[in-house]
Amino acid sequence: MKALYSLRLRVHRANLERFARLLPNNLSESEREYIHRRIAEEHSAIAKLEEYLTNAGQPTEIRSSSGSKRRSSSDVNVFLK
C-alpha cells in the first residue's frame, strides 16, 4: 500500500514540475490563474500524502479540501480519486 502512495506522490511532483514549466510561457490571465490553482491543488495533495506516509496509517484527523468535514487518515483514498 505504501508503494502506491509513494507512486502517487511522484506523480503529483511530476505534475508540479510540468505546471512550473508552463508558467514562463506567454499565457492569458485565465490560463495563468488555472495553472496557479492546479499548482495549489497538487501541493495540497502532496501534503496529504506525506502526512499519511509519515503517520503510516495511524488514525489522525485530516481536513477535507472544503474544510468542513474531518476524516481519519484511513479515509485518505477519498482525496486521491
C-alpha positions as CSV (number, residue, x, y, z in Angstrom):
1,M,0.0,0.0,0.0
2,K,2.9,2.4,0.8
3,A,4.3,1.8,-2.7
4,L,1.0,3.0,-4.2
5,Y,1.1,6.2,-2.1
6,S,4.8,6.7,-3.0
7,L,3.9,6.4,-6.7
8,R,1.1,8.9,-6.3
9,L,3.5,11.2,-4.6
10,R,5.9,11.0,-7.6
11,V,3.0,11.7,-10.0
12,H,1.9,14.8,-8.1
13,R,5.5,16.1,-8.0
14,A,5.9,15.5,-11.8
15,N,2.6,17.4,-12.3
16,L,4.1,20.3,-10.3
17,E,7.2,20.3,-12.4
18,R,5.1,20.3,-15.6
19,F,2.9,23.2,-14.4
20,A,6.0,25.2,-13.3
21,R,7.5,24.8,-16.8
22,L,4.3,26.3,-18.3
23,L,4.4,29.5,-16.2
24,P,7.2,31.3,-18.1
25,N,5.3,30.9,-21.4
26,N,3.1,33.7,-22.8
27,L,-0.2,32.9,-21.1
28,S,-3.5,34.7,-20.8
29,E,-4.6,35.7,-17.3
30,S,-7.2,32.9,-17.1
31,E,-4.6,30.3,-18.2
32,R,-2.2,31.6,-15.6
33,E,-4.9,31.5,-12.9
34,Y,-5.7,28.0,-13.9
35,I,-2.1,26.9,-13.6
36,H,-1.7,28.5,-10.2
37,R,-4.9,26.8,-9.0
38,R,-3.6,23.4,-10.2
39,I,-0.3,24.0,-8.5
40,A,-2.1,24.7,-5.2
41,E,-4.2,21.6,-5.7
42,E,-1.0,19.5,-6.3
43,H,0.7,21.0,-3.2
44,S,-2.4,20.1,-1.2
45,A,-2.5,16.5,-2.5
46,I,1.3,16.1,-1.8
47,A,0.8,17.4,1.8
48,K,-2.0,14.9,2.4
49,L,0.0,12.0,1.0
50,E,3.1,13.0,3.0
51,E,1.1,13.2,6.2
52,Y,-0.4,9.7,5.5
53,L,3.0,8.2,4.8
54,T,4.5,9.9,7.9
55,N,1.8,8.5,10.1
56,A,1.9,5.1,8.4
57,G,-1.8,4.6,8.6
58,Q,-2.3,5.7,12.2
59,P,-5.7,7.3,12.7
60,T,-5.3,11.1,12.6
61,E,-7.7,13.8,11.7
62,I,-7.4,15.3,8.2
63,R,-9.4,18.3,7.0
64,S,-11.1,17.9,3.6
65,S,-10.3,20.4,1.0
66,S,-13.5,22.3,1.8
67,G,-12.5,22.4,5.5
68,S,-15.9,21.3,6.6
69,K,-15.6,17.6,7.3
70,R,-13.0,15.7,9.3
71,R,-11.8,12.3,8.2
72,S,-9.3,9.8,9.5
73,S,-6.1,9.1,7.6
74,S,-7.6,5.7,6.7
75,D,-10.1,7.6,4.5
76,V,-7.3,9.3,2.5
77,N,-8.3,7.4,-0.6
78,V,-11.4,9.7,-0.8
79,F,-9.0,12.6,-1.6
80,L,-6.9,10.7,-4.2
81,K,-9.6,9.7,-6.6
